[in-house]
Amino acid sequence: MLRVPAIVIACTLATAIAGCGGSDGVSSGATVSVYVGAPLCPGARRELARERGRAGDVHVRAVCLAQAEHAGRLALATVGANARRATEDSTAIAFLQPPGPAVRFSQPILESAGIASVKASSGAVAMGRVLHAIAESDSTSLRDAVREALE
């Protein structure tokens, strides 16, 4: 009998901590994740640090991904693994990646999870756009609001 209440409590806590899925919206102080392609990481991290890791009342963390291109060749397995990693994170709200062939392969994976895909040459500019979209959101679903603002 104790297992059912423990599961209910665990699910409730996971939903509250995630802060971006479902229709409950984001509570003040929640933490969300922005997944960043390797070439964009330095600029994205600088912009996030400049904003002290926050967008309004929401804490934002950057998750740097593995390099998907080696010696001029695209590693499709890495592209897919990076996109799937973001979709498996309930706190993920955006995926920043440089323009190029990888976008064609990651886009369907990200779309299926409702995660905004931001194509940019500058990690700082892309992160700035995401932070602005988060700060301006008044939607009940931050993931949906950010995706719509960035489309």
N, C-alpha and C positions, 0 to 999 in steps of 0.2 A: 504494500500500500504506500509506503514512503517513496517509492520510485516515481509515481505519477506526480505528486506535488513537486518533487525535486526537478523533474523534467519541465513542468510548467514554469517554475521559478527560473530555471536556466534559460528557457526560451524567452521569457519576458525580459530578463536582463540582457540577453543578446540583442533583442530588438531595441531596447533603450540605448544600449551602448552604440549600436550601429549608427543610428541617427540619420540614415538617408534613404532607407527603403520604405516600402509600404506607404500608408497614408497618415502616419502619425507625425510626420514632419521632423524637424531637427530641434532638439532642445538646446537651450543656451549652454555653451560649454562643450557641446558634442565635438568629436573629432572625426573628420572625413579624410579620405585619401585621394591623392591625385597621382596616377601612374605616369611616369615620364620616361620616354625613350632615351637611351644612353647619350646620344649627341646633344640632347636638350637639357640634360641634368644640371650642369654647372649654372647656366643662366636661370633655370627654374628655381634652383636652391637659393641663388642670390636674391631673386625677387621675393621668395617666401621669407627669407631672413629679413629683408628690408621691411616687410610687413609684419615682422615678429611672429610669423607662423599663424596669423589669424586673418579671417575675413569676417568682419562684424563680430558677432559673439561665437563664431565657430572656429575651432582649432583645425588647421589644415596641415597635413603631413605629405611630403613628397616621397614616393617610392620609386627609386631609380631601377630601371630594367636592364636586362642583359643586352649587350650589343647584338643586333640582328644582322649586321652586315660585316663580313670578314673578307679582306682582300678583294673588295669590289663585288663579292657574291653574296646574295641574300640567303640567309639560313631560314628557310620556311618553318622548320621545327621551332626555332627560337621565336619567330614572329607569332606563331600560334600559342606557344607556351606563355609568352608575355601577355597576350590578350586574354588567355584563359585565366591567368593569375589575377588579373584585374576583375574578371567576372566572378571569381570565387570569393572576392572580398566584399562583404556587405557594406563597407564604408566607402567603397570606390565611387567617385562621382564624375571623374574625367580621366582621359587617357591622352597624353600629349605625345605627338610623334612628328618627326620631320616628314615633309612631303617626299613621296617616292613610291616605289613598287610595294613596299610593305603594307601601306595603307589599304591596298586592294584586298589583301588577305586578312588583315586584322579587323577591318570595318564590319563585316557580317557577324563576327563573334561579339564585338562590342555592342552592336545594334540589338542583338538578341537579348542582351542584359540591360538595355536602356542606358548605357554609359556613353557620355559625350566623347566624341573623338575630335581632338583639336589638332589640325595639321598646321605646323608653323616652322619657320626657319630659326626663330629665336625662342629659347626656353623662357627667357624673362618676359617677353611679350605674351606668350601663351599662358604662362602662370598668372600674369597680371589680368588677362581676360577672365580666367577661371575665378580668381579671387573676387573680381568685380561682380561676376555673375552670382557667386555665393552671397556676397554682401547685399546685393540688391534683391535677392529672392525673398518672397513673402508667401511662397507656395507651401502647401502641406507636404509636398515631396521634393526635397532638395535635388535629388538626382534628376527628376523630370524637369524641374525649373532650370537647372544648369544646362541640361541638354538643349532645351528650347531656347535659352538665351544665347547659346553658342552656335546654333544652327544658322 
